Amino acid sequence: MQIFSPFPRCLLSWLVTVAACIALPAQAQFTDEVPFITSPDNVTLEMLDIAGVKRGDHVIDLGSGDGRIVILAARRFGATGLGVEIDPALVEKSRASARSAGVADKVEFLVQDLFKTDLAPASVVTLYLLPEFNLQLRPSILALKPGTRIVSHDWDMGDWKPDRTTVLPVPDKAVGREKSSKVHLWTVPARVEGLWCAAGLLRGATLRLTQKYQNFAGTLAWRNRSRELAGAISGAELRTPAGRHGELLLQASGEVLTIASAQGDLALAQNETFRRAKGDTCDA
Ligand SMILES: C[S@@+](CC[C@H](N)C(=O)[O-])C[C@H]1O[C@@H](n2cnc3c(N)ncnc32)[C@H](O)[C@@H]1O
């Protein structure tokens, strides 16, 4: 859509930037691209709550600001954590706050570019960045261990829809017109697209799956019969709704899919497994 304006485009974008800077309160300072704006206390707590953070979790906050998310994860939920922040002064502040909160042995803060951070050790990743940062991070997030929880304050992940979203009141919100914040949760789904070949009781059966983020569809073919499947992936679990054939629950673990529970004509196939095909058929 073309919008008519009496101003040249560059002047317009400069005016928007200046207006945004004037509108930001003293606590909001710009780095190169993402400003330092803290998540309010109620939002910080919800980010950890919605992800079900607990002892044993490792929380990585990308763009950790003053360290509040990681420090609360350790202090209140007993998790360990890493905060990655480009601004050295904020990292110093975070380390001091961690010492005051008595969690300096559980959390670490690094001056580091978030895009150069190894996310593999995380069981929970938290973000309060910008939409385009989330989209840039999406491929590396989708490559993480199935079951890793991702929480983003306000911004989504494009067409990867969140599993859950909550909305909280933030009466003195520093940015935007809405005086509320959204907290989105995603769970990294197992990567199951492709052909799977049955062993054991179901030998000869094939399972061909397609996948779009946390949704899958496919065909289970066995002894001249076939059944269409579709359902949702939550971490390592693939579940079809209880339809005509009853619910089917598959558990993904690396290159193996196990029937964790089944009803109807597959009820006896519990614990039977499929292996990912090496090529384009199950003949090999
Ligand atoms: C909106 S603040 C969020 C702070 C904190 N996570 C919270 O929710 O309260 C975003 C932070 O990301 C930091 N940041 C921006 N670009 C970064 C980058 N490339 N690598 C690491 N940190 C970055 C900014 O300095 C800022 O402190």
The ligand as an SDF file (V2000), in Angstrom:
LIG
                    3D

 27 29  0  0  0  0  0  0  0  0999 V2000
   14.7780   -4.4910   26.0670 C   0  0  0  0  0  0  0  0  0  0  0  0
   16.2640   -4.8220   26.9650 S   0  0  0  0  0  0  0  0  0  0  0  0
   15.7910   -6.2650   27.9000 C   0  0  0  0  0  0  0  0  0  0  0  0
   16.5410   -6.4220   29.2070 C   0  0  0  0  0  0  0  0  0  0  0  0
   16.1250   -7.6620   30.0140 C   0  0  0  0  0  0  0  0  0  0  0  0
   16.1930   -8.8620   29.2490 N   0  0  0  0  0  0  0  0  0  0  0  0
   14.7170   -7.4800   30.5650 C   0  0  0  0  0  0  0  0  0  0  0  0
   13.7910   -8.0980   30.0000 O   0  0  0  0  0  0  0  0  0  0  0  0
   14.5420   -6.7210   31.5310 O   0  0  0  0  0  0  0  0  0  0  0  0
   17.3100   -5.4900   25.6670 C   0  0  0  0  0  0  0  0  0  0  0  0
   18.7660   -5.5890   26.0270 C   0  0  0  0  0  0  0  0  0  0  0  0
   19.4530   -6.2010   24.9390 O   0  0  0  0  0  0  0  0  0  0  0  0
   20.7580   -5.6430   24.8730 C   0  0  0  0  0  0  0  0  0  0  0  0
   21.2940   -5.9250   23.5140 N   0  0  0  0  0  0  0  0  0  0  0  0
   20.9780   -5.3080   22.3490 C   0  0  0  0  0  0  0  0  0  0  0  0
   21.6490   -5.8660   21.3180 N   0  0  0  0  0  0  0  0  0  0  0  0
   22.4110   -6.8560   21.8610 C   0  0  0  0  0  0  0  0  0  0  0  0
   23.3100   -7.7950   21.2960 C   0  0  0  0  0  0  0  0  0  0  0  0
   23.5670   -7.8430   19.9800 N   0  0  0  0  0  0  0  0  0  0  0  0
   23.9070   -8.6820   22.1190 N   0  0  0  0  0  0  0  0  0  0  0  0
   23.6600   -8.6500   23.4680 C   0  0  0  0  0  0  0  0  0  0  0  0
   22.8250   -7.7720   24.0520 N   0  0  0  0  0  0  0  0  0  0  0  0
   22.1820   -6.8910   23.2570 C   0  0  0  0  0  0  0  0  0  0  0  0
   20.5290   -4.1840   25.1450 C   0  0  0  0  0  0  0  0  0  0  0  0
   21.7200   -3.5540   25.5910 O   0  0  0  0  0  0  0  0  0  0  0  0
   19.4490   -4.2630   26.2410 C   0  0  0  0  0  0  0  0  0  0  0  0
   20.0130   -4.2350   27.5300 O   0  0  0  0  0  0  0  0  0  0  0  0
  1  2  1  0
  2  3  1  0
  2 10  1  0
  3  4  1  0
  4  5  1  0
  5  6  1  0
  5  7  1  0
  7  8  2  0
  7  9  1  0
 10 11  1  0
 11 12  1  0
 11 26  1  0
 12 13  1  0
 13 14  1  0
 13 24  1  0
 14 15  1  0
 14 23  1  0
 15 16  2  0
 16 17  1  0
 17 18  1  0
 17 23  2  0
 18 19  1  0
 18 20  2  0
 20 21  1  0
 21 22  2  0
 22 23  1  0
 24 25  1  0
 24 26  1  0
 26 27  1  0
M  CHG  2   2   1   9  -1
M  END
$$$$
